Structures are given as C-alpha cells and as structure tokens.
C-alpha cells in the first residue's frame, strides 16, 4: 500500500449505512446528494455526490 492511499472502513451492512445516512439527512443533508453502494460481501459505503448529482465528491464509511 502506498503512502498516499487510504483504507476505507465500510459499514458492516446496508442497515448501518442507512442509519448513518438518516442522521446526515436529519442534520440538513440533501437526499439527492448521497447514495449507498453495496459490495458483493454486503458491506456498504455512502457515496457523496456533487450538487448536480453527477460526479462523485467523496465516500463515507464506518
């Protein structure tokens, strides 16, 4: 692993990611600026989208 790469800890399951996303939206986040991506092993990431809904601005894990 290079010094510039980072490890993203994924949510254990979709339910955990949905709970975190619910908190983000309750704090004022816009639902259209996020999506949940699920890996084949069931772990998940919250993907943060640019305001126009196209490009990925970042990811959020556990």
CHARMM internal coordinates of N, CA and C (Angstrom, degrees):
IC EDIT
DIST 1 N 1 CA 1.4388
DIST 1 CA 1 C 1.5213
ANGL 1 N 1 CA 1 C 108.44
DIST 1 C 2 N 1.3158
ANGL 1 CA 1 C 2 N 117.12
DIHE 1 N 1 CA 1 C 2 N 132.61
DIST 2 N 2 CA 1.4571
ANGL 1 C 2 N 2 CA 120.10
DIHE 1 CA 1 C 2 N 2 CA -179.06
DIST 2 CA 2 C 1.5170
ANGL 2 N 2 CA 2 C 110.43
DIHE 1 C 2 N 2 CA 2 C -79.97
DIST 2 C 3 N 1.3189
ANGL 2 CA 2 C 3 N 115.83
DIHE 2 N 2 CA 2 C 3 N 163.93
DIST 3 N 3 CA 1.4587
ANGL 2 C 3 N 3 CA 121.34
DIHE 2 CA 2 C 3 N 3 CA -178.76
DIST 3 CA 3 C 1.5242
ANGL 3 N 3 CA 3 C 111.77
DIHE 2 C 3 N 3 CA 3 C -66.77
DIST 3 C 4 N 1.3339
ANGL 3 CA 3 C 4 N 118.22
DIHE 3 N 3 CA 3 C 4 N -22.34
DIST 4 N 4 CA 1.4591
ANGL 3 C 4 N 4 CA 120.48
DIHE 3 CA 3 C 4 N 4 CA -177.52
DIST 4 CA 4 C 1.5209
ANGL 4 N 4 CA 4 C 113.30
DIHE 3 C 4 N 4 CA 4 C -91.21
DIST 4 C 5 N 1.3274
ANGL 4 CA 4 C 5 N 118.18
DIHE 4 N 4 CA 4 C 5 N -11.94
DIST 5 N 5 CA 1.4535
ANGL 4 C 5 N 5 CA 119.55
DIHE 4 CA 4 C 5 N 5 CA -179.85
DIST 5 CA 5 C 1.5288
ANGL 5 N 5 CA 5 C 109.77
DIHE 4 C 5 N 5 CA 5 C -87.24
DIST 5 C 6 N 1.3193
ANGL 5 CA 5 C 6 N 115.77
DIHE 5 N 5 CA 5 C 6 N 155.46
DIST 6 N 6 CA 1.4526
ANGL 5 C 6 N 6 CA 119.65
DIHE 5 CA 5 C 6 N 6 CA 178.59
DIST 6 CA 6 C 1.5165
ANGL 6 N 6 CA 6 C 109.61
DIHE 5 C 6 N 6 CA 6 C -131.09
DIST 6 C 7 N 1.2974
ANGL 6 CA 6 C 7 N 115.38
DIHE 6 N 6 CA 6 C 7 N 155.37
DIST 7 N 7 CA 1.4545
ANGL 6 C 7 N 7 CA 121.64
DIHE 6 CA 6 C 7 N 7 CA 178.44
DIST 7 CA 7 C 1.5258
ANGL 7 N 7 CA 7 C 107.16
DIHE 6 C 7 N 7 CA 7 C -97.47
DIST 7 C 8 N 1.3240
ANGL 7 CA 7 C 8 N 116.00
DIHE 7 N 7 CA 7 C 8 N 128.92
DIST 8 N 8 CA 1.4565
ANGL 7 C 8 N 8 CA 120.56
DIHE 7 CA 7 C 8 N 8 CA 177.77
DIST 8 CA 8 C 1.5208
ANGL 8 N 8 CA 8 C 107.78
DIHE 7 C 8 N 8 CA 8 C -101.08
DIST 8 C 9 N 1.3140
ANGL 8 CA 8 C 9 N 115.63
DIHE 8 N 8 CA 8 C 9 N 120.53
DIST 9 N 9 CA 1.4593
ANGL 8 C 9 N 9 CA 120.16
DIHE 8 CA 8 C 9 N 9 CA 175.65
DIST 9 CA 9 C 1.5151
ANGL 9 N 9 CA 9 C 107.57
DIHE 8 C 9 N 9 CA 9 C -80.53
DIST 9 C 10 N 1.3102
ANGL 9 CA 9 C 10 N 115.76
DIHE 9 N 9 CA 9 C 10 N 118.99
DIST 10 N 10 CA 1.4614
ANGL 9 C 10 N 10 CA 120.93
DIHE 9 CA 9 C 10 N 10 CA -178.59
DIST 10 CA 10 C 1.5190
ANGL 10 N 10 CA 10 C 110.25
DIHE 9 C 10 N 10 CA 10 C -83.98
DIST 10 C 11 N 1.3305
ANGL 10 CA 10 C 11 N 114.78
DIHE 10 N 10 CA 10 C 11 N 159.27
DIST 11 N 11 CA 1.4566
ANGL 10 C 11 N 11 CA 119.91
DIHE 10 CA 10 C 11 N 11 CA 171.54
DIST 11 CA 11 C 1.5233
ANGL 11 N 11 CA 11 C 107.74
DIHE 10 C 11 N 11 CA 11 C -68.36
DIST 11 C 12 N 1.3178
ANGL 11 CA 11 C 12 N 117.70
DIHE 11 N 11 CA 11 C 12 N 145.14
DIST 12 N 12 CA 1.4689
ANGL 11 C 12 N 12 CA 121.80
DIHE 11 CA 11 C 12 N 12 CA -176.62
DIST 12 CA 12 C 1.5178
ANGL 12 N 12 CA 12 C 112.60
DIHE 11 C 12 N 12 CA 12 C -63.32
DIST 12 C 13 N 1.3334
ANGL 12 CA 12 C 13 N 116.08
DIHE 12 N 12 CA 12 C 13 N -31.92
DIST 13 N 13 CA 1.4552
ANGL 12 C 13 N 13 CA 119.82
DIHE 12 CA 12 C 13 N 13 CA -179.27
DIST 13 CA 13 C 1.5318
ANGL 13 N 13 CA 13 C 109.64
DIHE 12 C 13 N 13 CA 13 C -156.73
DIST 13 C 14 N 1.3056
ANGL 13 CA 13 C 14 N 116.07
DIHE 13 N 13 CA 13 C 14 N 173.03
DIST 14 N 14 CA 1.4613
ANGL 13 C 14 N 14 CA 121.68
DIHE 13 CA 13 C 14 N 14 CA -176.89
DIST 14 CA 14 C 1.5301
ANGL 14 N 14 CA 14 C 111.36
DIHE 13 C 14 N 14 CA 14 C -63.71
DIST 14 C 15 N 1.3148
ANGL 14 CA 14 C 15 N 117.04
DIHE 14 N 14 CA 14 C 15 N -37.30
DIST 15 N 15 CA 1.4687
ANGL 14 C 15 N 15 CA 120.23
DIHE 14 CA 14 C 15 N 15 CA -179.62
DIST 15 CA 15 C 1.5318
ANGL 15 N 15 CA 15 C 111.18
DIHE 14 C 15 N 15 CA 15 C -59.69
DIST 15 C 16 N 1.3372
ANGL 15 CA 15 C 16 N 117.88
DIHE 15 N 15 CA 15 C 16 N -42.74
DIST 16 N 16 CA 1.4589
ANGL 15 C 16 N 16 CA 121.04
DIHE 15 CA 15 C 16 N 16 CA 178.03
DIST 16 CA 16 C 1.5271
ANGL 16 N 16 CA 16 C 111.03
DIHE 15 C 16 N 16 CA 16 C -62.93
DIST 16 C 17 N 1.3291
ANGL 16 CA 16 C 17 N 116.81
DIHE 16 N 16 CA 16 C 17 N -41.72
DIST 17 N 17 CA 1.4676
ANGL 16 C 17 N 17 CA 121.02
DIHE 16 CA 16 C 17 N 17 CA 178.61
DIST 17 CA 17 C 1.5301
ANGL 17 N 17 CA 17 C 110.62
DIHE 16 C 17 N 17 CA 17 C -65.62
DIST 17 C 18 N 1.3251
ANGL 17 CA 17 C 18 N 116.94
DIHE 17 N 17 CA 17 C 18 N -39.74
DIST 18 N 18 CA 1.4637
ANGL 17 C 18 N 18 CA 120.29
DIHE 17 CA 17 C 18 N 18 CA 178.95
DIST 18 CA 18 C 1.5200
ANGL 18 N 18 CA 18 C 111.35
DIHE 17 C 18 N 18 CA 18 C -64.98
DIST 18 C 19 N 1.3170
ANGL 18 CA 18 C 19 N 117.91
DIHE 18 N 18 CA 18 C 19 N -38.63
DIST 19 N 19 CA 1.4720
ANGL 18 C 19 N 19 CA 121.16
DIHE 18 CA 18 C 19 N 19 CA 177.27
DIST 19 CA 19 C 1.5233
ANGL 19 N 19 CA 19 C 110.64
DIHE 18 C 19 N 19 CA 19 C -62.72
DIST 19 C 20 N 1.3245
ANGL 19 CA 19 C 20 N 116.59
DIHE 19 N 19 CA 19 C 20 N -44.99
DIST 20 N 20 CA 1.4588
ANGL 19 C 20 N 20 CA 120.53
DIHE 19 CA 19 C 20 N 20 CA 179.15
DIST 20 CA 20 C 1.5283
ANGL 20 N 20 CA 20 C 110.65
DIHE 19 C 20 N 20 CA 20 C -63.37
DIST 20 C 21 N 1.3251
ANGL 20 CA 20 C 21 N 116.36
DIHE 20 N 20 CA 20 C 21 N -42.82
DIST 21 N 21 CA 1.4628
ANGL 20 C 21 N 21 CA 120.16
DIHE 20 CA 20 C 21 N 21 CA 179.62
DIST 21 CA 21 C 1.5285
ANGL 21 N 21 CA 21 C 110.83
DIHE 20 C 21 N 21 CA 21 C -66.04
DIST 21 C 22 N 1.3182
ANGL 21 CA 21 C 22 N 118.09
DIHE 21 N 21 CA 21 C 22 N -37.47
DIST 22 N 22 CA 1.4703
ANGL 21 C 22 N 22 CA 121.06
DIHE 21 CA 21 C 22 N 22 CA 175.52
DIST 22 CA 22 C 1.5263
ANGL 22 N 22 CA 22 C 110.84
DIHE 21 C 22 N 22 CA 22 C -59.14
DIST 22 C 23 N 1.3421
ANGL 22 CA 22 C 23 N 117.06
DIHE 22 N 22 CA 22 C 23 N -40.97
DIST 23 N 23 CA 1.4686
ANGL 22 C 23 N 23 CA 120.95
DIHE 22 CA 22 C 23 N 23 CA 177.88
DIST 23 CA 23 C 1.5217
ANGL 23 N 23 CA 23 C 111.16
DIHE 22 C 23 N 23 CA 23 C -64.34
DIST 23 C 24 N 1.3258
ANGL 23 CA 23 C 24 N 116.40
DIHE 23 N 23 CA 23 C 24 N -42.18
DIST 24 N 24 CA 1.4670
ANGL 23 C 24 N 24 CA 121.03
DIHE 23 CA 23 C 24 N 24 CA 179.67
DIST 24 CA 24 C 1.5226
ANGL 24 N 24 CA 24 C 109.97
DIHE 23 C 24 N 24 CA 24 C -61.75
DIST 24 C 25 N 1.3122
ANGL 24 CA 24 C 25 N 117.18
DIHE 24 N 24 CA 24 C 25 N -44.82
DIST 25 N 25 CA 1.4647
ANGL 24 C 25 N 25 CA 121.45
DIHE 24 CA 24 C 25 N 25 CA -178.95
DIST 25 CA 25 C 1.5280
ANGL 25 N 25 CA 25 C 110.31
DIHE 24 C 25 N 25 CA 25 C -68.44
DIST 25 C 26 N 1.3285
ANGL 25 CA 25 C 26 N 117.69
DIHE 25 N 25 CA 25 C 26 N -38.57
DIST 26 N 26 CA 1.4665
ANGL 25 C 26 N 26 CA 120.97
DIHE 25 CA 25 C 26 N 26 CA 177.13
DIST 26 CA 26 C 1.5254
ANGL 26 N 26 CA 26 C 111.53
DIHE 25 C 26 N 26 CA 26 C -62.63
DIST 26 C 27 N 1.3312
ANGL 26 CA 26 C 27 N 116.65
DIHE 26 N 26 CA 26 C 27 N -29.16
DIST 27 N 27 CA 1.4639
ANGL 26 C 27 N 27 CA 121.23
DIHE 26 CA 26 C 27 N 27 CA 178.31
DIST 27 CA 27 C 1.5258
ANGL 27 N 27 CA 27 C 112.66
DIHE 26 C 27 N 27 CA 27 C -85.62
DIST 27 C 28 N 1.3218
ANGL 27 CA 27 C 28 N 117.75
DIHE 27 N 27 CA 27 C 28 N 6.94
DIST 28 N 28 CA 1.4550
ANGL 27 C 28 N 28 CA 120.70
DIHE 27 CA 27 C 28 N 28 CA 175.43
DIST 28 CA 28 C 1.5106
ANGL 28 N 28 CA 28 C 115.99
DIHE 27 C 28 N 28 CA 28 C 111.91
DIST 28 C 29 N 1.3166
ANGL 28 CA 28 C 29 N 118.18
DIHE 28 N 28 CA 28 C 29 N 0.69
DIST 29 N 29 CA 1.4623
ANGL 28 C 29 N 29 CA 120.62
DIHE 28 CA 28 C 29 N 29 CA 177.17
DIST 29 CA 29 C 1.5252
ANGL 29 N 29 CA 29 C 110.80
DIHE 28 C 29 N 29 CA 29 C -68.18
DIST 29 C 30 N 1.3055
ANGL 29 CA 29 C 30 N 116.50
DIHE 29 N 29 CA 29 C 30 N 149.88
DIST 30 N 30 CA 1.4584
ANGL 29 C 30 N 30 CA 122.19
DIHE 29 CA 29 C 30 N 30 CA 179.37
DIST 30 CA 30 C 1.5269
ANGL 30 N 30 CA 30 C 109.60
DIHE 29 C 30 N 30 CA 30 C -92.27
DIST 30 C 31 N 1.3259
ANGL 30 CA 30 C 31 N 117.94
DIHE 30 N 30 CA 30 C 31 N 124.51
DIST 31 N 31 CA 1.4722
ANGL 30 C 31 N 31 CA 120.81
DIHE 30 CA 30 C 31 N 31 CA -177.48
DIST 31 CA 31 C 1.5278
ANGL 31 N 31 CA 31 C 113.63
DIHE 30 C 31 N 31 CA 31 C -55.42
DIST 31 C 32 N 1.3213
ANGL 31 CA 31 C 32 N 117.89
DIHE 31 N 31 CA 31 C 32 N -30.86
DIST 32 N 32 CA 1.4646
ANGL 31 C 32 N 32 CA 120.79
DIHE 31 CA 31 C 32 N 32 CA -178.31
DIST 32 CA 32 C 1.5253
ANGL 32 N 32 CA 32 C 112.73
DIHE 31 C 32 N 32 CA 32 C -73.75
DIST 32 C 33 N 1.3260
ANGL 32 CA 32 C 33 N 117.61
DIHE 32 N 32 CA 32 C 33 N -8.33
DIST 33 N 33 CA 1.4600
ANGL 32 C 33 N 33 CA 121.31
DIHE 32 CA 32 C 33 N 33 CA -178.89
DIST 33 CA 33 C 1.5258
ANGL 33 N 33 CA 33 C 112.79
DIHE 32 C 33 N 33 CA 33 C -96.84
DIST 33 C 34 N 1.3370
ANGL 33 CA 33 C 34 N 117.05
DIHE 33 N 33 CA 33 C 34 N 6.95
DIST 34 N 34 CA 1.4588
ANGL 33 C 34 N 34 CA 121.09
DIHE 33 CA 33 C 34 N 34 CA -177.03
DIST 34 CA 34 C 1.5182
ANGL 34 N 34 CA 34 C 110.38
DIHE 33 C 34 N 34 CA 34 C -139.10
DIST 34 C 35 N 1.3293
ANGL 34 CA 34 C 35 N 115.37
DIHE 34 N 34 CA 34 C 35 N 154.12
DIST 35 N 35 CA 1.4657
ANGL 34 C 35 N 35 CA 121.16
DIHE 34 CA 34 C 35 N 35 CA 168.17
DIST 35 CA 35 C 1.5233
ANGL 35 N 35 CA 35 C 106.93
DIHE 34 C 35 N 35 CA 35 C -150.39
DIST 35 C 36 N 1.3138
ANGL 35 CA 35 C 36 N 115.54
DIHE 35 N 35 CA 35 C 36 N 159.78
DIST 36 N 36 CA 1.4594
ANGL 35 C 36 N 36 CA 121.03
DIHE 35 CA 35 C 36 N 36 CA 178.01
DIST 36 CA 36 C 1.5265
ANGL 36 N 36 CA 36 C 107.66
DIHE 35 C 36 N 36 CA 36 C -107.67
DIST 36 C 37 N 1.3285
ANGL 36 CA 36 C 37 N 116.04
DIHE 36 N 36 CA 36 C 37 N 125.37
DIST 37 N 37 CA 1.4656
ANGL 36 C 37 N 37 CA 121.94
DIHE 36 CA 36 C 37 N 37 CA 175.78
DIST 37 CA 37 C 1.5220
ANGL 37 N 37 CA 37 C 107.97
DIHE 36 C 37 N 37 CA 37 C -107.05
DIST 37 C 38 N 1.3290
ANGL 37 CA 37 C 38 N 115.71
DIHE 37 N 37 CA 37 C 38 N 133.52
DIST 38 N 38 CA 1.4582
ANGL 37 C 38 N 38 CA 121.29
DIHE 37 CA 37 C 38 N 38 CA -178.02
DIST 38 CA 38 C 1.5271
ANGL 38 N 38 CA 38 C 110.26
DIHE 37 C 38 N 38 CA 38 C -112.95
DIST 38 C 39 N 1.3335
ANGL 38 CA 38 C 39 N 115.78
DIHE 38 N 38 CA 38 C 39 N 132.97
DIST 39 N 39 CA 1.4613
ANGL 38 C 39 N 39 CA 121.64
DIHE 38 CA 38 C 39 N 39 CA 176.88
DIST 39 CA 39 C 1.5227
ANGL 39 N 39 CA 39 C 109.39
DIHE 38 C 39 N 39 CA 39 C -84.13
DIST 39 C 40 N 1.3114
ANGL 39 CA 39 C 40 N 116.49
DIHE 39 N 39 CA 39 C 40 N 166.89
DIST 40 N 40 CA 1.4598
ANGL 39 C 40 N 40 CA 122.07
DIHE 39 CA 39 C 40 N 40 CA -179.06
DIST 40 CA 40 C 1.5321
ANGL 40 N 40 CA 40 C 112.38
DIHE 39 C 40 N 40 CA 40 C -59.61
DIST 40 C 41 N 1.3357
ANGL 40 CA 40 C 41 N 117.09
DIHE 40 N 40 CA 40 C 41 N -27.99
DIST 41 N 41 CA 1.4674
ANGL 40 C 41 N 41 CA 119.96
DIHE 40 CA 40 C 41 N 41 CA -179.16
DIST 41 CA 41 C 1.5276
ANGL 41 N 41 CA 41 C 112.99
DIHE 40 C 41 N 41 CA 41 C -85.51
DIST 41 C 42 N 1.3443
ANGL 41 CA 41 C 42 N 117.27
DIHE 41 N 41 CA 41 C 42 N 2.19
DIST 42 N 42 CA 1.4590
ANGL 41 C 42 N 42 CA 121.67
DIHE 41 CA 41 C 42 N 42 CA 176.86
DIST 42 CA 42 C 1.5069
ANGL 42 N 42 CA 42 C 114.51
DIHE 41 C 42 N 42 CA 42 C 94.08
DIST 42 C 43 N 1.3356
ANGL 42 CA 42 C 43 N 118.10
DIHE 42 N 42 CA 42 C 43 N -9.23
DIST 43 N 43 CA 1.4565
ANGL 42 C 43 N 43 CA 119.76
DIHE 42 CA 42 C 43 N 43 CA 176.65
DIST 43 CA 43 C 1.5221
ANGL 43 N 43 CA 43 C 109.54
DIHE 42 C 43 N 43 CA 43 C -75.22
DIST 43 C 44 N 1.3351
ANGL 43 CA 43 C 44 N 116.18
DIHE 43 N 43 CA 43 C 44 N 157.50
DIST 44 N 44 CA 1.4681
ANGL 43 C 44 N 44 CA 119.91
DIHE 43 CA 43 C 44 N 44 CA -173.55
DIST 44 CA 44 C 1.5221
ANGL 44 N 44 CA 44 C 112.35
DIHE 43 C 44 N 44 CA 44 C -135.54
DIST 44 C 45 N 1.3170
ANGL 44 CA 44 C 45 N 114.78
DIHE 44 N 44 CA 44 C 45 N 157.23
DIST 45 N 45 CA 1.4580
ANGL 44 C 45 N 45 CA 124.75
DIHE 44 CA 44 C 45 N 45 CA 171.75
DIST 45 CA 45 C 1.5125
ANGL 45 N 45 CA 45 C 108.22
DIHE 44 C 45 N 45 CA 45 C -127.86
DIST 45 C 46 N 1.3225
ANGL 45 CA 45 C 46 N 115.95
DIHE 45 N 45 CA 45 C 46 N 148.63
DIST 46 N 46 CA 1.4569
ANGL 45 C 46 N 46 CA 120.54
DIHE 45 CA 45 C 46 N 46 CA 169.54
DIST 46 CA 46 C 1.5205
ANGL 46 N 46 CA 46 C 105.85
DIHE 45 C 46 N 46 CA 46 C -94.36
DIST 46 C 47 N 1.3115
ANGL 46 CA 46 C 47 N 116.38
DIHE 46 N 46 CA 46 C 47 N 123.75
DIST 47 N 47 CA 1.4570
ANGL 46 C 47 N 47 CA 122.30
DIHE 46 CA 46 C 47 N 47 CA 179.35
DIST 47 CA 47 C 1.5222
ANGL 47 N 47 CA 47 C 107.77
DIHE 46 C 47 N 47 CA 47 C -96.94
DIST 47 C 48 N 1.3365
ANGL 47 CA 47 C 48 N 115.80
DIHE 47 N 47 CA 47 C 48 N 129.27
DIST 48 N 48 CA 1.4607
ANGL 47 C 48 N 48 CA 122.13
DIHE 47 CA 47 C 48 N 48 CA 179.67
DIST 48 CA 48 C 1.5158
ANGL 48 N 48 CA 48 C 107.37
DIHE 47 C 48 N 48 CA 48 C -99.16
DIST 48 C 49 N 1.3212
ANGL 48 CA 48 C 49 N 115.92
DIHE 48 N 48 CA 48 C 49 N 123.52
DIST 49 N 49 CA 1.4591
ANGL 48 C 49 N 49 CA 121.57
DIHE 48 CA 48 C 49 N 49 CA -176.89
DIST 49 CA 49 C 1.5227
ANGL 49 N 49 CA 49 C 111.24
DIHE 48 C 49 N 49 CA 49 C -101.26
DIST 49 C 50 N 1.3254
ANGL 49 CA 49 C 50 N 115.90
DIHE 49 N 49 CA 49 C 50 N 153.19
DIST 50 N 50 CA 1.4601
ANGL 49 C 50 N 50 CA 120.51
DIHE 49 CA 49 C 50 N 50 CA 172.26
DIST 50 CA 50 C 1.5207
ANGL 50 N 50 CA 50 C 108.42
DIHE 49 C 50 N 50 CA 50 C -60.58
DIST 50 C 51 N 1.2895
ANGL 50 CA 50 C 51 N 117.75
DIHE 50 N 50 CA 50 C 51 N 160.98
DIST 51 N 51 CA 1.4682
ANGL 50 C 51 N 51 CA 122.29
DIHE 50 CA 50 C 51 N 51 CA -176.70
DIST 51 CA 51 C 1.5350
ANGL 51 N 51 CA 51 C 113.11
DIHE 50 C 51 N 51 CA 51 C -56.88
DIST 51 C 52 N 1.3132
ANGL 51 CA 51 C 52 N 117.71
DIHE 51 N 51 CA 51 C 52 N -29.50
DIST 52 N 52 CA 1.4545
ANGL 51 C 52 N 52 CA 119.58
DIHE 51 CA 51 C 52 N 52 CA -179.61
DIST 52 CA 52 C 1.5276
ANGL 52 N 52 CA 52 C 112.10
DIHE 51 C 52 N 52 CA 52 C -81.16
DIST 52 C 53 N 1.3498
ANGL 52 CA 52 C 53 N 116.64
DIHE 52 N 52 CA 52 C 53 N -2.44
DIST 53 N 53 CA 1.4633
ANGL 52 C 53 N 53 CA 120.91
DIHE 52 CA 52 C 53 N 53 CA 176.82
DIST 53 CA 53 C 1.5056
ANGL 53 N 53 CA 53 C 114.89
DIHE 52 C 53 N 53 CA 53 C 82.18
DIST 53 C 54 N 1.3192
ANGL 53 CA 53 C 54 N 118.44
DIHE 53 N 53 CA 53 C 54 N 2.45
DIST 54 N 54 CA 1.4630
ANGL 53 C 54 N 54 CA 120.67
DIHE 53 CA 53 C 54 N 54 CA -176.60
DIST 54 CA 54 C 1.5084
ANGL 54 N 54 CA 54 C 114.02
DIHE 53 C 54 N 54 CA 54 C -94.93
DIST 54 C 55 N 1.2967
ANGL 54 CA 54 C 55 N 117.54
DIHE 54 N 54 CA 54 C 55 N -74.74
DIST 55 N 55 CA 1.4571
ANGL 54 C 55 N 55 CA 123.35
DIHE 54 CA 54 C 55 N 55 CA -174.08
DIST 55 CA 55 C 1.5369
ANGL 55 N 55 CA 55 C 112.15
DIHE 54 C 55 N 55 CA 55 C -73.99
DIST 55 C 56 N 1.3241
ANGL 55 CA 55 C 56 N 115.11
DIHE 55 N 55 CA 55 C 56 N 151.19
DIST 56 N 56 CA 1.4588
ANGL 55 C 56 N 56 CA 121.23
DIHE 55 CA 55 C 56 N 56 CA 176.36
DIST 56 CA 56 C 1.5236
ANGL 56 N 56 CA 56 C 108.62
DIHE 55 C 56 N 56 CA 56 C -84.81
DIST 56 C 57 N 1.3362
ANGL 56 CA 56 C 57 N 115.93
DIHE 56 N 56 CA 56 C 57 N 124.85
DIST 57 N 57 CA 1.4604
ANGL 56 C 57 N 57 CA 121.28
DIHE 56 CA 56 C 57 N 57 CA 178.87
DIST 57 CA 57 C 1.5170
ANGL 57 N 57 CA 57 C 111.44
DIHE 56 C 57 N 57 CA 57 C -90.60
DIST 57 C 58 N 1.3402
ANGL 57 CA 57 C 58 N 117.34
DIHE 57 N 57 CA 57 C 58 N -26.84
DIST 58 N 58 CA 1.4524
ANGL 57 C 58 N 58 CA 120.94
DIHE 57 CA 57 C 58 N 58 CA -179.38
DIST 58 CA 58 C 1.5135
ANGL 58 N 58 CA 58 C 111.25
DIHE 57 C 58 N 58 CA 58 C 174.87
DIST 58 C 59 N 1.3280
ANGL 58 CA 58 C 59 N 115.34
DIHE 58 N 58 CA 58 C 59 N -176.18
DIST 59 N 59 CA 1.4581
ANGL 58 C 59 N 59 CA 121.55
DIHE 58 CA 58 C 59 N 59 CA 177.37
DIST 59 CA 59 C 1.5096
ANGL 59 N 59 CA 59 C 109.51
DIHE 58 C 59 N 59 CA 59 C -133.74
DIST 59 C 60 N 1.3056
ANGL 59 CA 59 C 60 N 114.92
DIHE 59 N 59 CA 59 C 60 N 157.27
DIST 60 N 60 CA 1.4613
ANGL 59 C 60 N 60 CA 121.10
DIHE 59 CA 59 C 60 N 60 CA 179.68
DIST 60 CA 60 C 1.5172
ANGL 60 N 60 CA 60 C 107.94
DIHE 59 C 60 N 60 CA 60 C -133.80
DIST 60 C 61 N 1.3191
ANGL 60 CA 60 C 61 N 115.74
DIHE 60 N 60 CA 60 C 61 N 126.78
DIST 61 N 61 CA 1.4520
ANGL 60 C 61 N 61 CA 120.85
DIHE 60 CA 60 C 61 N 61 CA 178.23
DIST 61 CA 61 C 1.5077
ANGL 61 N 61 CA 61 C 110.24
DIHE 60 C 61 N 61 CA 61 C -117.88
DIST 61 C 62 N 1.3084
ANGL 61 CA 61 C 62 N 116.03
DIHE 61 N 61 CA 61 C 62 N -172.57
DIST 62 N 62 CA 1.4657
ANGL 61 C 62 N 62 CA 121.46
DIHE 61 CA 61 C 62 N 62 CA -178.42
DIST 62 CA 62 C 1.5140
ANGL 62 N 62 CA 62 C 111.40
DIHE 61 C 62 N 62 CA 62 C -73.05
END
COOR INIT
IC SEED 1 N 1 CA 1 C
IC BUILD
